Amino acid sequence: MCSAEPINCFPVLTNILSNAFLRLFNSTAHIRVWSNPFYSTQNPEVKREIFFICLSYMLILASGLPPHFAVSSMEDYKVKSMH
């Protein structure tokens, strides 16, 4: 009925249970459930903006990591710790 991932299985389970309860109470209506877990767009300008936002975030993150490791190594050297 659905894949084993919870993000895919929960809407299907909700649909099955809700329609079963409707049939239990002799209703002819039915409920449709769908899931769109990820934002998707076909506009290339929006995709380009998202790409550059992610790229700039990664560059800022990458520039901050090496000094962190260098300071950590200097602190270890000062207190003469062994790994």
BAVOTI-74629 format. One line per field, with one value per atom (N, C-alpha, C): residue number from 1; residue in three letters; y, z, x. Coordinates in pm, whole numbers. Atoms other than C-alpha are relative to their C-alpha. Last residue first. Layout:
resi <- (NUM, ...)
resn <- (ALA, ...)
py <- (Y, ...)
pz <- (Z, ...)
px <- (X, ...)
***
This chain:
resi <- (83, 83, 83, 82, 82, 82, 81, 81, 81, 80, 80, 80, 79, 79, 79, 78, 78, 78, 77, 77, 77, 76, 76, 76, 75, 75, 75, 74, 74, 74, 73, 73, 73, 72, 72, 72, 71, 71, 71, 70, 70, 70, 69, 69, 69, 68, 68, 68, 67, 67, 67, 66, 66, 66, 65, 65, 65, 64, 64, 64, 63, 63, 63, 62, 62, 62, 61, 61, 61, 60, 60, 60, 59, 59, 59, 58, 58, 58, 57, 57, 57, 56, 56, 56, 55, 55, 55, 54, 54, 54, 53, 53, 53, 52, 52, 52, 51, 51, 51, 50, 50, 50, 49, 49, 49, 48, 48, 48, 47, 47, 47, 46, 46, 46, 45, 45, 45, 44, 44, 44, 43, 43, 43, 42, 42, 42, 41, 41, 41, 40, 40, 40, 39, 39, 39, 38, 38, 38, 37, 37, 37, 36, 36, 36, 35, 35, 35, 34, 34, 34, 33, 33, 33, 32, 32, 32, 31, 31, 31, 30, 30, 30, 29, 29, 29, 28, 28, 28, 27, 27, 27, 26, 26, 26, 25, 25, 25, 24, 24, 24, 23, 23, 23, 22, 22, 22, 21, 21, 21, 20, 20, 20, 19, 19, 19, 18, 18, 18, 17, 17, 17, 16, 16, 16, 15, 15, 15, 14, 14, 14, 13, 13, 13, 12, 12, 12, 11, 11, 11, 10, 10, 10, 9, 9, 9, 8, 8, 8, 7, 7, 7, 6, 6, 6, 5, 5, 5, 4, 4, 4, 3, 3, 3, 2, 2, 2, 1, 1, 1)
resn <- (HIS, HIS, HIS, MET, MET, MET, SER, SER, SER, LYS, LYS, LYS, VAL, VAL, VAL, LYS, LYS, LYS, TYR, TYR, TYR, ASP, ASP, ASP, GLU, GLU, GLU, MET, MET, MET, SER, SER, SER, SER, SER, SER, VAL, VAL, VAL, ALA, ALA, ALA, PHE, PHE, PHE, HIS, HIS, HIS, PRO, PRO, PRO, PRO, PRO, PRO, LEU, LEU, LEU, GLY, GLY, GLY, SER, SER, SER, ALA, ALA, ALA, LEU, LEU, LEU, ILE, ILE, ILE, LEU, LEU, LEU, MET, MET, MET, TYR, TYR, TYR, SER, SER, SER, LEU, LEU, LEU, CYS, CYS, CYS, ILE, ILE, ILE, PHE, PHE, PHE, PHE, PHE, PHE, ILE, ILE, ILE, GLU, GLU, GLU, ARG, ARG, ARG, LYS, LYS, LYS, VAL, VAL, VAL, GLU, GLU, GLU, PRO, PRO, PRO, ASN, ASN, ASN, GLN, GLN, GLN, THR, THR, THR, SER, SER, SER, TYR, TYR, TYR, PHE, PHE, PHE, PRO, PRO, PRO, ASN, ASN, ASN, SER, SER, SER, TRP, TRP, TRP, VAL, VAL, VAL, ARG, ARG, ARG, ILE, ILE, ILE, HIS, HIS, HIS, ALA, ALA, ALA, THR, THR, THR, SER, SER, SER, ASN, ASN, ASN, PHE, PHE, PHE, LEU, LEU, LEU, ARG, ARG, ARG, LEU, LEU, LEU, PHE, PHE, PHE, ALA, ALA, ALA, ASN, ASN, ASN, SER, SER, SER, LEU, LEU, LEU, ILE, ILE, ILE, ASN, ASN, ASN, THR, THR, THR, LEU, LEU, LEU, VAL, VAL, VAL, PRO, PRO, PRO, PHE, PHE, PHE, CYS, CYS, CYS, ASN, ASN, ASN, ILE, ILE, ILE, PRO, PRO, PRO, GLU, GLU, GLU, ALA, ALA, ALA, SER, SER, SER, CYS, CYS, CYS, MET, MET, MET)
py <- (51, 1241, -148, 102, 1373, -49, 117, 1695, -94, 121, 1933, -127, 82, 2211, -135, -76, 2462, -85, -16, 2212, 73, 130, 2109, 9, 22, 2475, -134, -85, 2526, -16, 59, 2227, 82, 121, 2357, -65, -44, 2700, -120, -53, 2544, 45, 112, 2329, 49, 73, 2631, -116, -66, 2835, -71, 16, 2566, 78, 125, 2561, -12, -6, 2922, -125, -93, 2950, 7, 56, 2634, 94, 110, 2765, -57, -60, 3095, -108, -70, 2910, 66, 99, 2667, 66, 57, 2951, -100, -100, 3130, -50, -13, 2815, 100, 118, 2749, 7, -12, 3106, -118, -97, 3081, 24, 51, 2757, 97, 100, 2889, -57, -72, 3196, -97, -66, 2982, 75, 104, 2756, 62, 38, 3062, -107, -110, 3198, -34, 7, 2858, 114, -129, 2847, -2, 14, 2484, 130, -106, 2475, -26, 9, 2206, 113, -113, 2223, -16, -87, 1882, 110, -32, 1681, 99, -66, 1697, 43, -57, 1451, 59, 2, 1346, 74, -57, 1248, -8, 19, 1184, 72, -102, 1140, -36, 53, 946, 117, -92, 1013, -70, 25, 736, 92, -121, 722, -36, 6, 414, 129, -79, 495, 15, 55, 215, 71, 117, 326, -63, -48, 669, -117, -55, 508, 54, 112, 294, 50, 59, 602, -122, -93, 781, -57, -5, 480, 91, 129, 416, 5, 17, 784, -130, -91, 830, -15, 57, 520, 87, 115, 655, -65, -44, 994, -116, -62, 825, 54, 94, 589, 68, 46, 836, -81, -119, 1039, -37, -60, 726, 120, -128, 546, 67, 13, 182, 132, 37, 242, 2, -116, 238, -48, -120, 0, 126)
pz <- (55, 2217, 16, 103, 2447, -47, -2, 2644, -114, 24, 2700, 9, -120, 2844, -10, -122, 2594, 126, -12, 2305, 130, -38, 2356, 20, -140, 2353, 50, -82, 2033, 148, -6, 1870, 86, -82, 1960, 13, -139, 1825, 92, -36, 1495, 146, -23, 1472, 42, -116, 1519, 32, -122, 1276, 128, -24, 1010, 120, -62, 1061, 21, -145, 1003, 66, -41, 632, 152, 29, 552, 44, -93, 726, -20, -132, 539, 103, 0, 212, 135, -8, 288, 1, -134, 360, 18, -90, 41, 144, 26, -163, 95, -57, -3, -17, -145, -78, 69, -48, -428, 150, 15, -502, 58, -106, -361, -6, -127, -583, 115, -3, -891, 132, -22, -820, 10, -141, -785, 33, -80, -1118, 149, -11, -1287, 83, 39, -1203, 15, 136, -1195, -50, 90, -821, -137, 133, -558, -86, 83, -183, -136, 37, -28, -92, -110, 174, -36, 75, -79, 101, -71, 68, -99, 78, -41, 76, -70, 135, -91, 70, -30, 77, -25, 188, -79, -24, 88, 11, 30, 99, 21, 137, 84, -40, 81, 460, -140, 118, 639, -80, -32, 975, -120, -122, 933, 36, 40, 574, 121, 74, 704, -44, -95, 968, -72, -72, 701, 101, 87, 482, 66, 9, 768, -89, -123, 850, -12, -22, 493, 124, 100, 424, 22, -34, 747, -96, -117, 669, 44, 47, 323, 115, 72, 466, -52, -86, 727, -76, -48, 489, 81, 106, 282, 53, 68, 560, -115, -66, 772, -76, -59, 523, 61, -144, 473, 67, -36, 128, 152, -5, 78, 34, 0, 0, 0)
px <- (126, 4419, -6, -22, 4690, -136, 89, 4665, 34, -77, 4954, -86, 21, 4734, 70, -28, 4868, -14, -145, 4884, 35, -56, 4521, 151, 37, 4417, 54, -86, 4615, -33, -134, 4445, 94, 8, 4099, 137, 7, 4186, -5, -131, 4295, 3, -91, 3982, 139, 47, 3757, 94, -49, 3964, -44, -144, 3903, 54, -43, 3522, 151, -5, 3422, 54, -105, 3507, 12, -132, 3312, 112, -25, 2998, 140, -18, 3011, 33, -129, 3068, 27, -107, 2784, 137, 2, 2542, 113, -58, 2644, 3, -143, 2585, 64, -65, 2245, 152, 15, 2130, 71, -97, 2276, -12, -135, 2089, 102, -18, 1761, 142, -10, 1791, 23, -131, 1868, 19, -101, 1569, 139, 11, 1346, 103, -52, 1468, -5, -146, 1423, 60, -54, 1048, 152, -48, 937, 63, 40, 900, 57, -59, 911, -55, 36, 862, 67, -109, 896, -50, -91, 644, 110, -107, 359, 106, -114, 111, 99, -123, -231, 109, -115, -552, 120, -127, -888, 109, -102, -1194, 124, -134, -1504, 97, -110, -1877, 134, -44, -2136, 115, -10, -2179, 47, 88, -2302, -1, 119, -2132, -93, 58, -1877, -129, 78, -1817, -70, 116, -1710, -89, 96, -1489, -124, 60, -1321, -102, 102, -1271, -65, 112, -1095, -110, 78, -879, -121, 65, -763, -89, 104, -692, -77, 108, -500, -117, 66, -293, -118, 75, -214, -76, 120, -117, -85, 99, 107, -121, 100, 288, -110, 88, 486, -117, 50, 652, -93, 117, 672, -56, -37, 901, -123, -20, 803, 37, -137, 658, 14, -89, 285, 140, 81, 0, 86)
***
